[in-house]
Every structure is written in C-alpha cells, then in structure tokens.
Amino acid sequence: MVDTSERVTVRIPQDLLEKLKTIQQAKGTPTISDTIREGLERFIEVNLPPPNIRKVVVDLSRQDNLQLEEFVREGNSVSVDDAVRSAVREYIRSRLSEVPSTSGRHRRDGEPVAADGSSPP
C-alpha cells in the first residue's frame, strides 16, 4: 500500500504541546504526530459525520466512565459508544411512551401518524 500522506507544519502553543504529550503517554501513542493524527480523525468524525448520522459529544464523570467500561468488560455491550447509544435510545422510547398521543405525531421516517397510530388517509 502506498502512503499518500502529506507533511503539514503547524505551530501550536507550548501548553497545548504539553497536553498532547500527556495524552500521548496516557494512550501509549508512539509519536506526537500519531497523537495529533488521531485527534484530527476524531475532530473530522464529529464535525463531518455521514449524512444520516448526527454526532453528539457527551461529557461524563470519571465514575460514570469507569462504570461504562466495566459494563463493557462484563460483556453487556460491545463498546462504551454502543452502550451509550442503547441507553439513549431506551430513554427516548420510555419517555415517548409516557407522552399522550397527539394528532401532530410523526413516524421516524417523517410521515405523519394519526391519533390511533396508523398512517392518515
């Protein structure tokens, strides 16, 4: 496979470089360049998702993160991301089931839903 990368020179403040070095050491990334590349990939993933997906960034406490990681280690989910997606999906379903039906409801595909849950004529 041919490496088609291109060198880009960027000047960053010293305090940002120190933070990147801390991340590099914590993650065990071989070089600062690799750490920056991973950061850029994540930035692009969040800011340029596929058209059918909207990315949401959630800040969780260290304790919540540890509990999610344990949940995954125990085999209850394939990843922390998947566990969070499932939890949000279930939360929304449970909250929507509590909301009284209205004539202005819509299905997931955007089609209107009649008060009895069927598609309108």
C-alpha positions in Angstrom: 0.0 0.0 0.0 1.3 3.4 -1.0 1.5 6.1 1.8 -0.1 9.2 0.3 0.3 11.4 3.3 1.5 15.0 3.1 3.6 16.9 5.5 1.9 19.9 7.2 3.7 22.2 9.5 1.6 23.7 12.3 2.7 26.0 15.1 1.0 25.4 18.5 1.4 27.0 21.9 3.7 25.2 24.4 0.8 24.5 26.8 -1.1 22.7 24.0 2.0 20.7 23.2 2.4 19.6 26.8 -1.3 18.5 26.9 -0.7 16.5 23.7 2.4 14.8 25.3 0.3 13.9 28.3 -2.3 12.3 26.0 0.5 10.5 24.1 1.9 9.0 27.2 -1.6 8.0 28.6 -2.6 6.3 25.4 0.8 4.9 24.6 0.8 6.5 21.1 4.2 6.2 19.5 4.7 9.8 18.5 3.2 13.3 18.9 2.4 13.1 15.2 0.3 10.0 15.7 -1.4 11.6 18.6 -2.3 14.7 16.5 -3.5 12.5 13.6 -5.8 10.6 16.0 -7.1 13.9 17.3 -7.7 15.2 13.8 -9.5 12.0 12.8 -11.8 12.4 15.8 -12.4 16.0 15.0 -13.4 15.2 11.5 -15.6 12.3 12.7 -17.5 14.6 15.0 -17.7 17.5 12.6 -18.2 15.7 9.3 -20.4 12.6 10.1 -22.2 10.7 7.4 -25.4 12.5 6.2 -27.7 10.1 8.1 -25.9 10.5 11.4 -25.7 13.3 13.9 -22.8 13.1 16.3 -23.3 14.1 19.9 -20.4 14.6 22.3 -21.2 13.9 25.9 -19.0 14.7 28.9 -19.3 12.1 31.6 -17.8 12.0 35.1 -14.8 9.7 35.6 -17.1 7.5 37.8 -19.7 7.1 35.0 -16.9 6.3 32.5 -15.5 3.7 34.8 -18.9 2.1 35.2 -19.5 2.1 31.5 -16.1 0.5 30.9 -16.9 -2.2 33.5 -20.3 -2.7 31.8 -18.5 -3.4 28.5 -15.8 -5.6 30.1 -18.6 -7.8 31.6 -19.9 -8.4 28.1 -23.1 -6.3 28.4 -22.2 -4.2 25.4 -19.6 -4.3 22.6 -18.3 -0.8 23.3 -18.9 2.3 25.5 -20.2 4.1 22.5 -22.7 1.3 21.8 -23.8 1.2 25.5 -24.4 5.0 25.5 -26.4 4.8 22.2 -28.5 2.0 23.6 -29.1 3.8 26.8 -30.2 7.0 24.9 -32.4 5.0 22.6 -34.2 3.3 25.5 -34.5 6.5 27.4 -36.2 8.2 24.4 -38.5 5.2 23.9 -39.6 5.2 27.5 -40.2 9.0 27.6 -42.1 8.9 24.3 -44.4 6.1 25.7 -45.2 8.5 28.6 -46.3 11.3 26.3 -50.0 11.3 25.4 -50.7 10.8 21.8 -51.3 13.8 19.7 -52.6 14.3 16.2 -49.3 16.0 15.2 -47.1 12.9 15.7 -44.7 11.7 13.1 -43.0 8.3 12.4 -39.3 8.0 12.3 -39.3 8.4 8.5 -41.1 11.8 8.9 -44.5 10.5 7.8 -47.4 11.8 9.9 -49.2 9.4 12.3 -52.9 9.5 13.0 -54.0 9.6 16.7 -54.7 5.9 16.6 -51.1 5.2 15.5 -52.0 4.4 11.8 -50.9 6.4 8.8 -53.5 9.0 7.9 -55.6 8.5 4.7 
